[in-house]
């Protein structure tokens, strides 16, 4: 499905019941927006690792403007600020008073911005392997310098400089960096799943050459008042664990869960523990 909002066609998909029959009544489930990473990736990985959450919430998968199956838009609007406003426009399009939001990696940056800008519209917040500011870049660069192979250091230059020139280069990047993104990286699995995704490398370039170098939510995090769960991977290289810890310290009463055997890809590295944590949080918030 697509919604025409803010001058763009945004793709979304809905999974699970909003009203569930229980004995003599209909019980309302929370609506959980799932915001993907990148910039320029899509929602497809959520359908592999987060779809079981449909037993706890009605899931709304979203492709950011120009990403995945959303329509192309003016590249000048491929920004963090616009992605934040698009989430609220989609909420309004769907006629929802408030939503729960789960954002992973770059999606977590969008989710933080949403909770800050639209506090009255967010019921609760789940931040997965993300960061509150541009400062993650220098930390990630240092980790690659210290731990990366020559090939990993080479392909990361495309990321740091925002100079990807083709989908093939993006694939080369993820093939080389896979073992750093996931403690359970499986090359065969990557090769099989890669065609399912739709990636916009121009958006990736714009993010890493522009707004990801300057965004900073740290001073605004204390204004987030909704229940918040922060998930961090102990081996995360690009959104290192100290950034998840900082988010949890700054947001009042936020709960931090550290996944000892995970990198950025927590939902794939420790799937059962990930689902248990998210289900438990949503159930508690809506009990």
PAZANU-959091 format. One record per residue (C-alpha): residue number from 1; residue in one letter; x, y, z. Coordinates in Angstrom, 3 decimals, padded with zeros to 6 digits. Example, Ala and Ser with C-alpha at 12.3 -4.5 7.8 and 13.67 -1.06 7.14 Angstrom:
! residues 2
node num: 1&residuo: A&X: 012.300&Y: -004.500&Z: 007.800 $
node num: 2&residuo: S&X: 013.670&Y: -001.060&Z: 007.140 $
This chain:
! residues 287
node num: 1&residuo: X&X: 000.000&Y: 000.000&Z: 000.000 $
node num: 2&residuo: X&X: 001.074&Y: 003.561&Z: -000.590 $
node num: 3&residuo: X&X: 000.052&Y: 006.841&Z: 001.006 $
node num: 4&residuo: X&X: 000.581&Y: 010.168&Z: -000.734 $
node num: 5&residuo: X&X: 001.859&Y: 012.417&Z: 002.029 $
node num: 6&residuo: X&X: 004.094&Y: 015.475&Z: 002.166 $
node num: 7&residuo: X&X: 004.511&Y: 015.365&Z: -001.603 $
node num: 8&residuo: X&X: 005.774&Y: 011.772&Z: -001.706 $
node num: 9&residuo: X&X: 004.336&Y: 008.285&Z: -002.108 $
node num: 10&residuo: X&X: 005.236&Y: 006.310&Z: 001.013 $
node num: 11&residuo: X&X: 005.017&Y: 002.525&Z: 000.940 $
node num: 12&residuo: X&X: 003.683&Y: 000.786&Z: 004.025 $
node num: 13&residuo: X&X: 002.417&Y: -002.681&Z: 004.872 $
node num: 14&residuo: X&X: 000.217&Y: -003.746&Z: 007.785 $
node num: 15&residuo: X&X: 000.528&Y: -007.095&Z: 009.545 $
node num: 16&residuo: X&X: -001.623&Y: -008.383&Z: 012.406 $
node num: 17&residuo: X&X: -004.925&Y: -007.525&Z: 014.029 $
node num: 18&residuo: X&X: -005.609&Y: -004.188&Z: 015.632 $
node num: 19&residuo: X&X: -008.601&Y: -005.564&Z: 017.532 $
node num: 20&residuo: X&X: -008.363&Y: -009.080&Z: 018.940 $
node num: 21&residuo: X&X: -011.375&Y: -011.124&Z: 020.121 $
node num: 22&residuo: X&X: -010.978&Y: -012.283&Z: 023.714 $
node num: 23&residuo: X&X: -013.984&Y: -014.044&Z: 025.297 $
node num: 24&residuo: X&X: -016.720&Y: -011.367&Z: 025.379 $
node num: 25&residuo: X&X: -014.770&Y: -008.337&Z: 024.213 $
node num: 26&residuo: X&X: -012.476&Y: -006.949&Z: 021.541 $
node num: 27&residuo: X&X: -009.059&Y: -005.993&Z: 022.894 $
node num: 28&residuo: X&X: -007.054&Y: -003.278&Z: 021.155 $
node num: 29&residuo: X&X: -003.419&Y: -003.974&Z: 020.376 $
node num: 30&residuo: X&X: -000.773&Y: -001.247&Z: 020.073 $
node num: 31&residuo: X&X: 000.160&Y: -000.142&Z: 016.569 $
node num: 32&residuo: X&X: 003.917&Y: -000.482&Z: 016.099 $
node num: 33&residuo: X&X: 005.655&Y: 001.410&Z: 013.286 $
node num: 34&residuo: X&X: 008.917&Y: -000.273&Z: 012.261 $
node num: 35&residuo: X&X: 011.519&Y: 002.130&Z: 010.863 $
node num: 36&residuo: X&X: 014.400&Y: 000.693&Z: 008.852 $
node num: 37&residuo: X&X: 018.051&Y: 001.622&Z: 008.642 $
node num: 38&residuo: X&X: 020.268&Y: 003.005&Z: 005.955 $
node num: 39&residuo: X&X: 019.598&Y: 005.700&Z: 004.948 $
node num: 40&residuo: X&X: 018.323&Y: 004.115&Z: 001.764 $
node num: 41&residuo: X&X: 017.555&Y: 000.570&Z: 002.899 $
node num: 42&residuo: X&X: 014.020&Y: -000.847&Z: 003.186 $
node num: 43&residuo: X&X: 011.661&Y: -002.689&Z: 005.520 $
node num: 44&residuo: X&X: 012.247&Y: -006.184&Z: 004.136 $
node num: 45&residuo: X&X: 014.605&Y: -007.418&Z: 006.869 $
node num: 46&residuo: X&X: 011.948&Y: -006.658&Z: 009.499 $
node num: 47&residuo: X&X: 009.666&Y: -009.186&Z: 007.822 $
node num: 48&residuo: X&X: 012.327&Y: -011.838&Z: 008.367 $
node num: 49&residuo: X&X: 013.165&Y: -011.063&Z: 011.990 $
node num: 50&residuo: X&X: 010.303&Y: -009.086&Z: 013.537 $
node num: 51&residuo: X&X: 007.108&Y: -010.466&Z: 011.985 $
node num: 52&residuo: X&X: 006.427&Y: -012.741&Z: 015.024 $
node num: 53&residuo: X&X: 005.667&Y: -009.557&Z: 016.977 $
node num: 54&residuo: X&X: 002.295&Y: -009.535&Z: 015.229 $
node num: 55&residuo: X&X: 001.033&Y: -011.599&Z: 018.171 $
node num: 56&residuo: X&X: 001.594&Y: -008.577&Z: 020.432 $
node num: 57&residuo: X&X: 001.070&Y: -005.546&Z: 018.198 $
node num: 58&residuo: X&X: -000.325&Y: -004.554&Z: 014.838 $
node num: 59&residuo: X&X: 002.797&Y: -003.991&Z: 012.762 $
node num: 60&residuo: X&X: 003.190&Y: -001.190&Z: 010.232 $
node num: 61&residuo: X&X: 006.259&Y: -001.619&Z: 008.037 $
node num: 62&residuo: X&X: 007.400&Y: 001.652&Z: 006.482 $
node num: 63&residuo: X&X: 009.804&Y: 002.482&Z: 003.654 $
node num: 64&residuo: X&X: 011.166&Y: 006.016&Z: 004.027 $
node num: 65&residuo: X&X: 010.558&Y: 008.343&Z: 001.071 $
node num: 66&residuo: X&X: 012.602&Y: 007.355&Z: -001.949 $
node num: 67&residuo: X&X: 013.610&Y: 004.102&Z: -000.234 $
node num: 68&residuo: X&X: 012.510&Y: 000.561&Z: -000.963 $
node num: 69&residuo: X&X: 009.076&Y: 000.525&Z: -002.548 $
node num: 70&residuo: X&X: 008.253&Y: 004.144&Z: -001.795 $
node num: 71&residuo: X&X: 008.127&Y: 006.444&Z: -004.782 $
node num: 72&residuo: X&X: 011.006&Y: 008.700&Z: -005.801 $
node num: 73&residuo: X&X: 010.943&Y: 012.238&Z: -004.444 $
node num: 74&residuo: X&X: 013.015&Y: 015.395&Z: -004.608 $
node num: 75&residuo: X&X: 016.501&Y: 014.339&Z: -003.361 $
node num: 76&residuo: X&X: 016.652&Y: 017.557&Z: -001.351 $
node num: 77&residuo: X&X: 013.908&Y: 016.057&Z: 000.829 $
node num: 78&residuo: X&X: 015.896&Y: 012.889&Z: 001.604 $
node num: 79&residuo: X&X: 016.706&Y: 014.135&Z: 005.076 $
node num: 80&residuo: X&X: 016.344&Y: 013.054&Z: 008.674 $
node num: 81&residuo: X&X: 013.984&Y: 015.950&Z: 009.370 $
node num: 82&residuo: X&X: 011.702&Y: 014.975&Z: 006.488 $
node num: 83&residuo: X&X: 011.680&Y: 011.310&Z: 007.479 $
node num: 84&residuo: X&X: 010.538&Y: 012.344&Z: 010.952 $
node num: 85&residuo: X&X: 007.676&Y: 014.432&Z: 009.582 $
node num: 86&residuo: X&X: 006.684&Y: 011.658&Z: 007.158 $
node num: 87&residuo: X&X: 006.162&Y: 009.257&Z: 010.074 $
node num: 88&residuo: X&X: 003.654&Y: 011.621&Z: 011.624 $
node num: 89&residuo: X&X: 001.949&Y: 012.255&Z: 008.301 $
node num: 90&residuo: X&X: 001.515&Y: 008.502&Z: 007.835 $
node num: 91&residuo: X&X: 000.149&Y: 008.197&Z: 011.376 $
node num: 92&residuo: X&X: -002.421&Y: 010.855&Z: 010.540 $
node num: 93&residuo: X&X: -003.200&Y: 009.225&Z: 007.174 $
node num: 94&residuo: X&X: -004.010&Y: 005.984&Z: 009.005 $
node num: 95&residuo: X&X: -006.265&Y: 007.803&Z: 011.478 $
node num: 96&residuo: X&X: -004.215&Y: 006.845&Z: 014.523 $
node num: 97&residuo: X&X: -004.195&Y: 008.983&Z: 017.666 $
node num: 98&residuo: X&X: -000.907&Y: 007.581&Z: 018.977 $
node num: 99&residuo: X&X: 001.605&Y: 005.000&Z: 017.820 $
node num: 100&residuo: X&X: 004.415&Y: 002.899&Z: 019.187 $
node num: 101&residuo: X&X: 007.673&Y: 003.190&Z: 017.258 $
node num: 102&residuo: X&X: 010.561&Y: 000.766&Z: 016.825 $
node num: 103&residuo: X&X: 013.575&Y: 002.142&Z: 014.983 $
node num: 104&residuo: X&X: 016.741&Y: 000.223&Z: 014.159 $
node num: 105&residuo: X&X: 020.081&Y: 001.872&Z: 013.321 $
node num: 106&residuo: X&X: 019.210&Y: 004.905&Z: 011.146 $
node num: 107&residuo: X&X: 015.545&Y: 004.151&Z: 011.838 $
node num: 108&residuo: X&X: 016.370&Y: 004.645&Z: 015.509 $
node num: 109&residuo: X&X: 017.599&Y: 008.141&Z: 014.732 $
node num: 110&residuo: X&X: 014.283&Y: 008.869&Z: 013.012 $
node num: 111&residuo: X&X: 012.441&Y: 007.360&Z: 015.998 $
node num: 112&residuo: X&X: 014.308&Y: 009.558&Z: 018.492 $
node num: 113&residuo: X&X: 013.524&Y: 012.630&Z: 016.423 $
node num: 114&residuo: X&X: 009.878&Y: 011.621&Z: 016.256 $
node num: 115&residuo: X&X: 009.604&Y: 011.199&Z: 020.031 $
node num: 116&residuo: X&X: 011.207&Y: 014.611&Z: 020.518 $
node num: 117&residuo: X&X: 009.140&Y: 016.463&Z: 017.900 $
node num: 118&residuo: X&X: 005.776&Y: 014.729&Z: 018.407 $
node num: 119&residuo: X&X: 005.656&Y: 013.739&Z: 022.106 $
node num: 120&residuo: X&X: 001.853&Y: 013.732&Z: 022.211 $
node num: 121&residuo: X&X: 001.671&Y: 011.215&Z: 019.338 $
node num: 122&residuo: X&X: 004.003&Y: 008.519&Z: 020.612 $
node num: 123&residuo: X&X: 002.852&Y: 005.903&Z: 023.108 $
node num: 124&residuo: X&X: 006.175&Y: 004.142&Z: 023.584 $
node num: 125&residuo: X&X: 009.563&Y: 003.900&Z: 021.942 $
node num: 126&residuo: X&X: 011.964&Y: 001.053&Z: 021.120 $
node num: 127&residuo: X&X: 015.468&Y: 001.999&Z: 019.978 $
node num: 128&residuo: X&X: 017.525&Y: -000.829&Z: 018.506 $
node num: 129&residuo: X&X: 021.284&Y: -000.493&Z: 017.942 $
node num: 130&residuo: X&X: 021.277&Y: 003.221&Z: 017.243 $
node num: 131&residuo: X&X: 022.934&Y: 006.482&Z: 018.232 $
node num: 132&residuo: X&X: 021.822&Y: 009.969&Z: 019.327 $
node num: 133&residuo: X&X: 024.368&Y: 012.050&Z: 017.424 $
node num: 134&residuo: X&X: 026.945&Y: 012.382&Z: 014.674 $
node num: 135&residuo: X&X: 029.645&Y: 011.369&Z: 017.160 $
node num: 136&residuo: X&X: 029.133&Y: 007.713&Z: 016.249 $
node num: 137&residuo: X&X: 031.068&Y: 008.306&Z: 013.036 $
node num: 138&residuo: X&X: 034.467&Y: 008.873&Z: 014.623 $
node num: 139&residuo: X&X: 033.973&Y: 005.939&Z: 016.980 $
node num: 140&residuo: X&X: 033.024&Y: 003.639&Z: 014.096 $
node num: 141&residuo: X&X: 035.974&Y: 004.796&Z: 012.001 $
node num: 142&residuo: X&X: 038.333&Y: 004.048&Z: 014.872 $
node num: 143&residuo: X&X: 036.882&Y: 000.547&Z: 015.337 $
node num: 144&residuo: X&X: 037.325&Y: -000.257&Z: 011.642 $
node num: 145&residuo: X&X: 040.882&Y: 001.104&Z: 011.790 $
node num: 146&residuo: X&X: 041.697&Y: -001.128&Z: 014.762 $
node num: 147&residuo: X&X: 039.711&Y: -004.284&Z: 013.977 $
node num: 148&residuo: X&X: 038.936&Y: -004.204&Z: 010.274 $
node num: 149&residuo: X&X: 040.676&Y: -006.139&Z: 007.535 $
node num: 150&residuo: X&X: 042.296&Y: -004.234&Z: 004.643 $
node num: 151&residuo: X&X: 039.217&Y: -005.076&Z: 002.518 $
node num: 152&residuo: X&X: 036.848&Y: -003.797&Z: 005.208 $
node num: 153&residuo: X&X: 038.802&Y: -000.576&Z: 005.549 $
node num: 154&residuo: X&X: 038.700&Y: -000.164&Z: 001.765 $
node num: 155&residuo: X&X: 034.946&Y: -000.538&Z: 001.327 $
node num: 156&residuo: X&X: 034.251&Y: 001.669&Z: 004.341 $
node num: 157&residuo: X&X: 035.756&Y: 004.598&Z: 002.461 $
node num: 158&residuo: X&X: 032.684&Y: 004.496&Z: 000.201 $
node num: 159&residuo: X&X: 030.518&Y: 004.818&Z: 003.296 $
node num: 160&residuo: X&X: 032.493&Y: 007.518&Z: 005.099 $
node num: 161&residuo: X&X: 032.812&Y: 009.658&Z: 001.972 $
node num: 162&residuo: X&X: 029.318&Y: 009.020&Z: 000.606 $
node num: 163&residuo: X&X: 030.719&Y: 007.847&Z: -002.725 $
node num: 164&residuo: X&X: 028.895&Y: 004.622&Z: -003.618 $
node num: 165&residuo: X&X: 028.507&Y: 004.519&Z: -007.403 $
node num: 166&residuo: X&X: 026.394&Y: 001.394&Z: -007.917 $
node num: 167&residuo: X&X: 024.309&Y: -001.322&Z: -006.309 $
node num: 168&residuo: X&X: 027.215&Y: -003.682&Z: -006.926 $
node num: 169&residuo: X&X: 029.442&Y: -001.555&Z: -004.711 $
node num: 170&residuo: X&X: 026.786&Y: -001.587&Z: -001.984 $
node num: 171&residuo: X&X: 026.706&Y: -005.383&Z: -002.216 $
node num: 172&residuo: X&X: 030.526&Y: -005.542&Z: -002.032 $
node num: 173&residuo: X&X: 030.372&Y: -003.357&Z: 001.053 $
node num: 174&residuo: X&X: 027.842&Y: -005.545&Z: 002.890 $
node num: 175&residuo: X&X: 029.631&Y: -008.718&Z: 001.831 $
node num: 176&residuo: X&X: 032.884&Y: -007.467&Z: 003.297 $
node num: 177&residuo: X&X: 031.353&Y: -005.856&Z: 006.387 $
node num: 178&residuo: X&X: 028.867&Y: -008.649&Z: 007.123 $
node num: 179&residuo: X&X: 031.008&Y: -010.258&Z: 009.849 $
node num: 180&residuo: X&X: 031.144&Y: -006.907&Z: 011.646 $
node num: 181&residuo: X&X: 027.420&Y: -006.225&Z: 011.304 $
node num: 182&residuo: X&X: 026.420&Y: -009.658&Z: 012.599 $
node num: 183&residuo: X&X: 028.077&Y: -012.166&Z: 014.911 $
node num: 184&residuo: X&X: 026.170&Y: -014.877&Z: 013.006 $
node num: 185&residuo: X&X: 026.951&Y: -013.619&Z: 009.526 $
node num: 186&residuo: X&X: 026.218&Y: -016.177&Z: 006.827 $
node num: 187&residuo: X&X: 027.367&Y: -015.319&Z: 003.306 $
node num: 188&residuo: X&X: 024.973&Y: -017.811&Z: 001.733 $
node num: 189&residuo: X&X: 022.072&Y: -016.218&Z: 003.595 $
node num: 190&residuo: X&X: 023.143&Y: -012.772&Z: 002.395 $
node num: 191&residuo: X&X: 023.286&Y: -013.950&Z: -001.208 $
node num: 192&residuo: X&X: 019.802&Y: -015.453&Z: -000.984 $
node num: 193&residuo: X&X: 018.188&Y: -012.508&Z: 000.784 $
node num: 194&residuo: X&X: 019.893&Y: -009.699&Z: -001.119 $
node num: 195&residuo: X&X: 017.479&Y: -009.695&Z: -004.102 $
node num: 196&residuo: X&X: 014.513&Y: -009.186&Z: -001.740 $
node num: 197&residuo: X&X: 015.726&Y: -005.775&Z: -000.688 $
node num: 198&residuo: X&X: 015.619&Y: -002.520&Z: -002.628 $
node num: 199&residuo: X&X: 018.400&Y: -000.082&Z: -001.757 $
node num: 200&residuo: X&X: 018.905&Y: 003.524&Z: -002.731 $
node num: 201&residuo: X&X: 022.653&Y: 004.171&Z: -002.618 $
node num: 202&residuo: X&X: 022.131&Y: 007.844&Z: -003.475 $
node num: 203&residuo: X&X: 020.310&Y: 008.224&Z: -000.147 $
node num: 204&residuo: X&X: 023.101&Y: 006.397&Z: 001.626 $
node num: 205&residuo: X&X: 025.581&Y: 008.817&Z: 000.079 $
node num: 206&residuo: X&X: 023.491&Y: 011.855&Z: 001.024 $
node num: 207&residuo: X&X: 023.220&Y: 010.713&Z: 004.621 $
node num: 208&residuo: X&X: 026.878&Y: 009.987&Z: 005.211 $
node num: 209&residuo: X&X: 028.139&Y: 013.012&Z: 003.303 $
node num: 210&residuo: X&X: 025.643&Y: 015.408&Z: 004.837 $
node num: 211&residuo: X&X: 023.157&Y: 015.276&Z: 007.716 $
node num: 212&residuo: X&X: 024.597&Y: 012.284&Z: 009.588 $
node num: 213&residuo: X&X: 027.698&Y: 014.405&Z: 010.122 $
node num: 214&residuo: X&X: 025.797&Y: 017.061&Z: 012.047 $
node num: 215&residuo: X&X: 022.605&Y: 015.698&Z: 013.692 $
node num: 216&residuo: X&X: 022.571&Y: 015.753&Z: 017.477 $
node num: 217&residuo: X&X: 019.679&Y: 014.814&Z: 019.775 $
node num: 218&residuo: X&X: 021.671&Y: 014.431&Z: 022.998 $
node num: 219&residuo: X&X: 020.492&Y: 017.605&Z: 024.711 $
node num: 220&residuo: X&X: 016.866&Y: 016.901&Z: 023.717 $
node num: 221&residuo: X&X: 016.712&Y: 013.290&Z: 024.885 $
node num: 222&residuo: X&X: 015.608&Y: 014.260&Z: 028.430 $
node num: 223&residuo: X&X: 012.405&Y: 015.688&Z: 026.897 $
node num: 224&residuo: X&X: 011.290&Y: 012.194&Z: 025.842 $
node num: 225&residuo: X&X: 008.710&Y: 011.146&Z: 028.416 $
node num: 226&residuo: X&X: 007.140&Y: 008.029&Z: 026.902 $
node num: 227&residuo: X&X: 008.192&Y: 004.548&Z: 028.076 $
node num: 228&residuo: X&X: 011.420&Y: 003.716&Z: 026.252 $
node num: 229&residuo: X&X: 013.353&Y: 000.492&Z: 025.668 $
node num: 230&residuo: X&X: 016.934&Y: 000.719&Z: 024.403 $
node num: 231&residuo: X&X: 018.581&Y: -002.376&Z: 022.920 $
node num: 232&residuo: X&X: 022.331&Y: -002.388&Z: 022.356 $
node num: 233&residuo: X&X: 024.715&Y: -004.954&Z: 020.887 $
node num: 234&residuo: X&X: 027.947&Y: -005.496&Z: 022.808 $
node num: 235&residuo: X&X: 029.894&Y: -005.983&Z: 019.560 $
node num: 236&residuo: X&X: 028.231&Y: -003.231&Z: 017.517 $
node num: 237&residuo: X&X: 030.866&Y: -001.431&Z: 015.463 $
node num: 238&residuo: X&X: 028.877&Y: 001.318&Z: 013.721 $
node num: 239&residuo: X&X: 026.526&Y: 002.307&Z: 016.556 $
node num: 240&residuo: X&X: 028.850&Y: 001.265&Z: 019.385 $
node num: 241&residuo: X&X: 027.351&Y: 000.234&Z: 022.704 $
node num: 242&residuo: X&X: 028.358&Y: 003.407&Z: 024.531 $
node num: 243&residuo: X&X: 025.863&Y: 005.296&Z: 022.369 $
node num: 244&residuo: X&X: 022.982&Y: 003.059&Z: 023.486 $
node num: 245&residuo: X&X: 024.110&Y: 003.551&Z: 027.080 $
node num: 246&residuo: X&X: 024.104&Y: 007.315&Z: 026.616 $
node num: 247&residuo: X&X: 020.579&Y: 007.263&Z: 025.185 $
node num: 248&residuo: X&X: 019.344&Y: 005.223&Z: 028.152 $
node num: 249&residuo: X&X: 021.054&Y: 007.579&Z: 030.596 $
node num: 250&residuo: X&X: 019.538&Y: 010.683&Z: 029.037 $
node num: 251&residuo: X&X: 015.924&Y: 009.523&Z: 028.545 $
node num: 252&residuo: X&X: 014.077&Y: 009.516&Z: 031.880 $
node num: 253&residuo: X&X: 013.304&Y: 006.007&Z: 033.140 $
node num: 254&residuo: X&X: 014.489&Y: 004.342&Z: 029.930 $
node num: 255&residuo: X&X: 015.305&Y: 000.658&Z: 030.213 $
node num: 256&residuo: X&X: 018.552&Y: -000.603&Z: 028.648 $
node num: 257&residuo: X&X: 019.065&Y: -004.205&Z: 027.585 $
node num: 258&residuo: X&X: 022.505&Y: -005.253&Z: 026.366 $
node num: 259&residuo: X&X: 022.848&Y: -008.242&Z: 024.049 $
node num: 260&residuo: X&X: 026.197&Y: -009.815&Z: 024.858 $
node num: 261&residuo: X&X: 026.404&Y: -011.890&Z: 021.671 $
node num: 262&residuo: X&X: 025.178&Y: -009.307&Z: 019.161 $
node num: 263&residuo: X&X: 026.531&Y: -006.641&Z: 016.894 $
node num: 264&residuo: X&X: 024.249&Y: -004.171&Z: 015.060 $
node num: 265&residuo: X&X: 021.985&Y: -006.998&Z: 013.845 $
node num: 266&residuo: X&X: 020.508&Y: -007.856&Z: 017.241 $
node num: 267&residuo: X&X: 017.311&Y: -009.343&Z: 015.788 $
node num: 268&residuo: X&X: 019.367&Y: -011.813&Z: 013.740 $
node num: 269&residuo: X&X: 022.162&Y: -012.466&Z: 016.219 $
node num: 270&residuo: X&X: 019.913&Y: -013.235&Z: 019.215 $
node num: 271&residuo: X&X: 016.443&Y: -013.579&Z: 017.718 $
node num: 272&residuo: X&X: 014.628&Y: -015.214&Z: 020.618 $
node num: 273&residuo: X&X: 016.012&Y: -012.776&Z: 023.193 $
node num: 274&residuo: X&X: 015.185&Y: -009.847&Z: 020.902 $
node num: 275&residuo: X&X: 011.571&Y: -010.916&Z: 020.433 $
node num: 276&residuo: X&X: 011.172&Y: -011.643&Z: 024.138 $
node num: 277&residuo: X&X: 012.475&Y: -008.185&Z: 025.075 $
node num: 278&residuo: X&X: 010.230&Y: -006.324&Z: 022.643 $
node num: 279&residuo: X&X: 007.152&Y: -008.410&Z: 023.482 $
node num: 280&residuo: X&X: 007.705&Y: -007.988&Z: 027.196 $
node num: 281&residuo: X&X: 008.098&Y: -004.234&Z: 026.884 $
node num: 282&residuo: X&X: 004.976&Y: -003.788&Z: 024.710 $
node num: 283&residuo: X&X: 002.938&Y: -006.057&Z: 026.966 $
node num: 284&residuo: X&X: 004.021&Y: -004.172&Z: 030.086 $
node num: 285&residuo: X&X: 003.310&Y: -000.776&Z: 028.505 $
node num: 286&residuo: X&X: -000.160&Y: -001.825&Z: 027.435 $
node num: 287&residuo: X&X: -001.217&Y: -003.828&Z: 030.479 $
